[in-house]
Amino acid sequence: MDISTFYALFSATCFTLLGLWWNVLQLNSNWIGVADERRAVGGVYLTFLLPALMGLFAQVGGAETPNIWRVSFIAVAVVGCVSTLRLLRVLRSGGDEQPRAKYVATLAIYVLVAIIGAAPEVASPLDIKPIQAEAILLILLVLVGHGLVWDFMVRRPPGGAHVRGSDE
């Protein structure tokens, strides 16, 4: 598949997932009424919004103007890192390890996105183009986002009460 086509489909898919997340929030509006839950809801929102934005920038920059996607990926990854670190600080006080582990994975992916954007040569041992390595990382970011949505839907009833032992 052409990388530009991939990023076009990827961005559209991420924006669709973002819209679906809004629908979930409308059905579970109590999550927004609890400050810590609202922050976590925003974290899930960003796991779909930020990759969608990076996909759009990749389409604009493409192979012809790599500095556009590289600079934008670094900037967006920094936003993702800062917001994820803020969430981890909030979640540190909670006893639920699973969502925290997913946010740590999210942070690691954002760091890797920024590293490849800043030093694209680190992708060369993989024998792929840097923009392809970024695509793989963005796919992983959306995968983690799905895990976070699962946590909300199964393990966090509306209103912020966490359900222990319901990860089956």
N, C-alpha and C positions, 0 to 999 in steps of 0.2 A: 504494500500500500504506500502510496505517496505520502510523505510526512505532512504536507500541507493539508491533504484530505483528512489524514488522521486528526490533526489539530482542529479542523473545522468540525468534524463529527464529535470530537472529544468536548469541545467548548459547548456545543449545542446540548450534548448529554448532561454536562455539569449544570448548565442553566436549567434544564428540565428537572434534574434532581433537586436543585435549589427551590424550584416552584413546588415540587412535591413535599419538601420539608416545610414550606410555608403552610401547606394544607394540613400536615401533621400538627403543626403548632396551633392552627385554628381549632382543631379537634381536641387539643390538650393545652388550652390556654392557661391553665394553672401553673405550668412550668415557668411562664413569664412573670408570674407574681412573686416568685421566690428568687432573691438576688443571686445566690450561687447557681441555681438552676438556669436562670436567665443568661448568666455568663457561659455556662456549658452549652446551652442552646445556641448562643452566638458562636461558640467554637465549632459546632457542627455546621452551622451556616457557612463559616469561613472555609471549612474543608471542601465545600463545593464551589463557593464563589471564587476563591483565590486560584484554584486550578483552571477554572473557566476563563479568568482574566489572563492567566499565563498562556493559555491556548490561543486566545485572541492575539496577544502580542507575538506569539510564535508565527501566526499567520501573516501578520503585518511585516515582521522582520524576515522570516524564512531564511533560506540559504543565501539569498542575495545580500541581505543586510543583517548579519548575525549580531551586531552590536545592539540592535533594537531588542531582540528577544533576550540577549544575555543580560543587559542592564535591567530590563523589566523583570526578568525572573529573579535577579538578585533582590531588587526592591520589594517585590511581592513576597519573596521568601522571608525577608527581614520582617515584614508586617506579620506573616504567619508565625515566625519564631517569637516575636514579642507577645502576640496575643496568646500563643500556646503557653509561654512561660507564665503569663498572668493567670491563666486557667490552672496550671499546675500548682501555683501558689495557693489558690483557693481550694483546690482538691486535696492538697497536702493534709489538711485537717480532717478530711473524711476518712473513713475506714475502708472504703471500697477500692480495691487495688485494680480491678479490671479496667475501668475507664481511665484511670491514671496511666496504666501501661499503654493504652491506645494513644493518649495524648503525648507520651514520651516518644512513641513511634512516629507520631505526626511531627514532633519537633525534630527528630533525627532526619526525616525525609526533607523537611524544609531546609535544614542545614546542608544536606547533600545537594539540593537544588541550587542553593546559593554558591556552593563550592564549584559545581560544574559550570555555573554561569560565569564565575570569576576566573576559573582556570579550566577551560574546556579540554585541555590536553589530558586531564585525569581520566577522561572517558576512553582514551586511545587503547589502553590494554584490553578493553572489552571488545575491540574491533568494531565499534559502532560510532556514528557521528554523535557529537555532544547533544544535539537537539533530540536525537533518538534516546539517549540516556535520560534526558530530562522527561521525555514522554513516558518512559518506564516508571520513573519516580512519581510522576503525576498520576499514573494509573494506581500505584500503590497508595498514594494519598487519598484517592477516592475510595479505594478498598477500605482503608482505615475509617474514612467517613461513614461508610456503610456499617462498620462495626459500632461506631458511636451512635448511629441511629438505632441499631439493634438494642444497645444498652438503654436508650430512652424508652423504646417501645416495650421492652420486656422487663427491664430491671428497675425502672424509675416511674412509678405511677405519677399521674399529675399531682402537683402540690409539693413535690420534693421529697416525699418519703421513699427511701431506698428499700428495695426488696432484697433480702439476703437469701441466698440459696436458690434463686430462681433462674440460674443461668442455663438450665437444660433447654 
